[in-house]
Amino acid sequence: MAAPDFYNILGIARGATAEDVKRAYRILARRWHPDRNPADADAEIRFKDITIAYRTLSDPDRRARYDRLGPLYTEDGRPPRPEDLNQVANTVWANLFRWRSVQRGEDLRFTLSVSLEEVASGVDREIVVPRSVRCRTCSGEGADPDGGKETCPACKGTGRASGPRLLRSDCYHCGGRGFQIVRACADCHGAGRRAVDDHIVVKVPPGVGPGQKLRVGGKGNASRRAGEPGDLLVVISVADHPLFERRGDDAFVELPLTFAELALGADVTVPTLEGNTTIRVPPGSTPGKVLRLAGRGITRLGKRTRGDLHIQLALEVPPALDEAQIAALRRWLDGLPPSAHPRRHHFDRLVRDRS
């Protein structure tokens, strides 16, 4: 990792004397010592940065080496790694074209469960998403609007550190804002944003699949600075259906039928993704046969055409019969000629021929 700007961390000019370095360190160390800021998790990190900066700039040899190497400086004197060089190059490139790294708000994820019927036709669903929005009282600055901020003394309000222009970074003490908070906003307690439960309407397009992400722009968390808010990523989950199975853009349903319905044919009410309809089962249908209802499946994503609905016929055998039913069934079976079951008759003949 490239070395940070130690002068920026201590808030001093590059020509500062040894006494200036010591004075700046004492002030900052007293302010950010973890013992004086037990509730501030950021204090320990700042105190460590301040200590390392002082250790480098208070030693003449280390300071001379740091002034010579800048961000490529290392305390142990090792050569810079490739990632260090890339980081420095990116900083130079950004500053050359005056790109400011404005922090964007965090993206949020929300899992939305929809039914297969909703997938087939698309649906608008309202969801409630906990998210952070910009505080209106302080306009996201975090300071009391009535004199709650003052110009940052380290950067004099510029938001930028001193030093070579191509290596210049955001001011360490104000984070590039140009001001420091002396009295926090009472509504957001200095955060610049506040938590809300936002009601958001999500347009689920027809044909969407499980695991697909729908991006709702600007509905993530607000930026901690002046950047754009993040986005909301809605992850689609399709609930299991008690009747239908989805295979791509087609839907499948198994239709249990009695032997009489298969043999004689029947008009049967079956489900579709829009409601119920009646189909005609042809006489002499066999289990496993599939009837296709064209265009009654799922709308293809981004198109107006739809897949098909496939209805597979299944024979449901009664699990138990009483004696009268068994006797009636045997009489019926004994009265059938071999031609009534040609496949069984052919099978039995092949088995007999093997002996």
Secondary structure, DSSP 8 states (H G I E B T S, - for coil): -----HHHHHT--TT--HHHHHHHHHHHHHHH-GGG-TT-HHHHHHHHHHHHHHHHHTSHHHHHHHHHHGGG--TT-----HHHHHHHHHHHHHHHTT---------EEEEEEE-HHHHHH-EEEEEEEEEEEE-TTTTTS-B-TTT-EEE-TTTTTS-B-SS-GGG--B-TTTTTSSEEESSB-TTTTTSSEEEEEEEEEEEE-TT--TT-EEEETT-S---SSSS----EEEEEEE---SSEEEETTEEEEEEEE-HHHHHH-EEEEEE-SSSEEEEEE-TT--TT-EEEETT-S-B-TTSS-B--EEEEEEE---S---HHHHHHHHHHHHTS-GGGSHHHHHHHHHHHHT-
